């Protein structure tokens, strides 16, 4: 399972919980669509050689260029993604920098999913902990057709306080 957590109230015990503003709804929905397509593609066994149409619809040309090589690599090595216990996505739209056509999302993901070998389902890296914290920075842009799409993903420690 993958949970997309957008809280309605702050948690005094968790500094990574942020309240979304109403104007964030459209970009958060686009980010959720991207993640749904991403997970849907990468759990395929055997792995897809190229992104699905659903995935391509959620990324810019630049985003596709960044992420598409991962498809071929996983297919060639014989790996796919497996959801062991579930992943929790916790996006926070950053106030600055922000424009009408570009926003950044800090996402402190709590993940139990792992890359596994197609042949026997064993973990690619058995030394990884069962639960990992992944600090993600996602750049979203609104393209000329008015649709928000993922433009880039990077690791950014600021995502997890």
N, C-alpha and C positions, 0 to 999 in steps of 0.2 A: 504494500500500500504506500501511497504517497499522499501526504497531507499538506495542503496549502493554507497556512495559518495567518489570518489577518485579524488580529485581536480587536475587540471593541472596548477594552479597557487596559490600562497599564498594569503590569505585575511588579510590585515593589521589590520582589526577590529576583527578578530577571531583567538586567539592563538591556537585553536584546529584544525586548517587546516594545513595539511602537504602535501608536494608533495611526491608521491611514486617514488621510484627508479625503473628503468627497471627490476632489479633483484628481485623486490618484487612482480611482476605480478603473478607468479605461486602460491605463498603462499596466496596472496590476493584473487585469484580465488578460492582456496581451502576453505578459510574462507567464502567467499560468498556462495559457494555450501553448506557448513555446515549450515549457517544461513537460506538459502532457505529451506533446509530439516527440520530444526528446526521449523520455522514458519509454514511450510506445515503440520507438525505433530500436533503442539499444537493448531491450529485453528479448528481441527476436533471436531465436536459435535455429539455424545459424544466423550470424549477424548479417545485416543488410550491407551490400557493397556501396550503396549510396543512399543519401537521405530520402525519405518518403516525400511525397508532395505536401503532406500535412506539415512536415518539419520545414520544408523549403518556404512554405507560406508564412512562417513565423520569424524568419530571419532576413536581414538585408543581404545584398551581394557580399559585402565585407564580412558579415557574420557567417555566411555560408562558406566563404573561403577559409575562415579560421577553423570552423568545426567539421567540415566535410572530410578532411584527411583521417579523422578518427574512425570513420566508417570503414574505409578500406583497410586501415591498420587492424581493427578488430576482426574483420572478416579474414584477412590474410593470416593472422596469428591463430585464429580459431577461438575467439573469446566472445562472450556476451555479458550483459549486465544482469544480475540477479538481485531481486528485492528479498533480502533475508527476513527482515522484521519491519521494514518500512522506513521511509525518509520523511522528515519534517522540514518543510520549506517555510522560512520566516522572513519574508521580504519587507524592506523598509525603503520607501522612496525618499531619496535625499533631497533636502530643501535647496541646497546650493552645491554645485552649480545646477541650474535648471533653466530651460527655455521652453517655449511652446512646442518645440520639435525635438528636444533632447532631454532625457532624465537619466539619472543613475539610481540603481537599486542595490542597496547593501542587503545581502541575504546570508544569514548565519544558519546554514543547513545542519541538521543533525541527521546523519545518514548511517543506515545499516546495510545498504546495498553494496555489492562488491562485484568486481569483474571475475568471471569464472571461465574455465575451459569448457568448450562445447562438448568435448569427448566424454568427460566424466563428471562435470559439475564442480570440480575442486576449485578452490580460490586461486587466482593468479598469484596473489601475494598473501600467503597464509599468516604472515607476521603482522598484518594490519589489525588494529583493534576491532572488536565487534561493532563498536559505535565510534564514528568519526565526526568531528566538527569541521565543517568546510566553510571558510569565509570567502564568499563570492561577491564580486562587484560586476553587475550587469549594466551595460550601456544600452538604453532603449532609444530608438529614434522614430519619429513620426515621418513617414515617407510622403511623397507627393500625392499618393492615393488616399491619404488621411489615416492610414493604418500604422499602429505602433508595432515595431519589430525589434528583435534583438540585434544589436550591431556588434557587440563584443562581450566576452566573458573573461575575467581575470581573477586571480586570487588576491584578496585585499584584507589584511588583518583587521582593518577598521570595522568589518562586517560583524565580527564577534567581539563584544566588549568583555 
